Amino acid sequence: MANRTDKAAKTVKGTNPQFLVEKIIRQRIYDSMYWKEHCFALTAELVVDKGMDLRYIGGIYAGNIKPTPFLCLALKMLQIQPEKDIVLEFIQQEEFKYIRALGALYLRLTFDSVEIYKYLEPLFNDFRKLRYMNKMGRFECLYMDEFIDHLLREDRYCDIQLPRLQKRVALEEVGVIQPYKSLLDGDLMGMSESDSEEEEERKEKPRLTSRRRSRSRDRERDLGDRREDRERERRRGDGGERRERSRERDRDRERRDDDRDRRDRDRPSTSSSSSSKKDKKSSSSGKYDNDEEREIAEANAMRAKLGLAPLER
C-alpha cells in the first residue's frame, strides 16, 4: 500500500522510521489532500522536485489539525528512506533553502548524535529567512540558524517528538568530537586584543587622563560659576526694578498726603472769611439802624416844636 514503509528501509532508533511521527499526526497526514495528490509513488529524486516547490515550513495548523506540505514530505522521506549521500546533498546545496531545512529535519530524526553535530553545526552560518506557519495558520519570520538551533536544543519541533540527543560536552570529554569553533571566534579575539591594548595604554598614561579629567572638571566648575553669577545679576536687576517701583509708590503717597494737608489748611481761612463777612454785615446793619433812629429822633423834635404828634417806629 501507499502508506507502508519501503521493504529495504532499515529501522531507526529501534523502530519503524514512520513511527517517529505520532500516530494521530501520521493519520492526519495520510488523510490530507497533499499526501494523496503529490506524495503518491514518490522516489528520492521526485522528492527533490517537490521540495523545490515548498514556500514555508511548519507542522500542523488550524483546528482540524491540517499538516503542512513540509511535514508531509518529511514523513515521505521517512517512508522511502533515501540514501545518506542524497540527504547530505540536501543539506550542502545552497540554492534552495527549504530543501536544506527538509534535509536537516530528516537528518535530526535518523542520524546519530556525532553526525548530527558534524553536519548541522556548519549551518549556523546560514542567515537566510524562512517562513514558518504556526498552529493558528499565520506566518512568522524565522532564520535558518534559528531553525537549526531549535533542532539541536528542543525536544519537540514542527509537532514531531525529536529523538534524544547526547550532550556535546559529554562527547567532547570522551574525545569523539572536537570542540566547536565558530566563525566569530576570530572577531572576538580581535576585540579582546584591542581592549587589552587600550587598557595597557591607560595604565601607561594615567597622568594625562587625570589632567584631562581635571581640566574638564575645572571647565565645568567655571561654567557653573558663570551661570550662578548671571542668575545673581538677574535677581539683582529684578530687585532694583522692584525697589524703584516701591519708591515711586511712596512718592505718590507723599504727594497725596501733601495735597490733603494743603486742603485742610485752606478750609479754616474760608470759615474765617465767612465769619468776617457776617460781622461786617451785622455791623453795617447796626449802623443803618442807628441812623434811622437819629433821623426819627430829629423828626420828632421838629414835630414837637411845631406841635405835631411824634412818628412811630
HELIX and SHEET records of a PDB file:
HELIX    1   1 PRO A   17  LEU A   20  5                                   4    
HELIX    2   2 LYS A   23  ASP A   31  1                                   9    
HELIX    3   3 MET A   33  HIS A   38  1                                   6    
HELIX    4   4 ALA A   44  MET A   52  1                                   9    
HELIX    5   5 PRO A   69  ILE A   80  1                                  12    
HELIX    6   6 LYS A   84  GLN A   92  1                                   9    
HELIX    7   7 LYS A   97  THR A  110  1                                  14    
HELIX    8   8 SER A  113  LEU A  120  1                                   8    
HELIX    9   9 GLU A  121  ASN A  125  5                                   5    
HELIX   10  10 MET A  144  ARG A  153  1                                  10    
HELIX   11  11 ARG A  168  VAL A  174  1                                   7    
HELIX   12  12 ASP A  185  GLU A  204  1                                  20    
HELIX   13  13 PRO A  206  LEU A  306  1                                 101    
SHEET    1   A 3 ILE A  57  GLY A  58  0                                        
SHEET    2   A 3 LYS A 129  MET A 133  1                                        
SHEET    3   A 3 PHE A 139  TYR A 143 -1                                        
SHEET    1   B 2 ILE A  60  TYR A  61  0                                        
SHEET    2   B 2 LYS A  66  PRO A  67 -1                                        
SHEET    1   C 2 ARG A 156  TYR A 157  0                                        
SHEET    2   C 2 ILE A 160  GLN A 161 -1                                        
END                                                                             
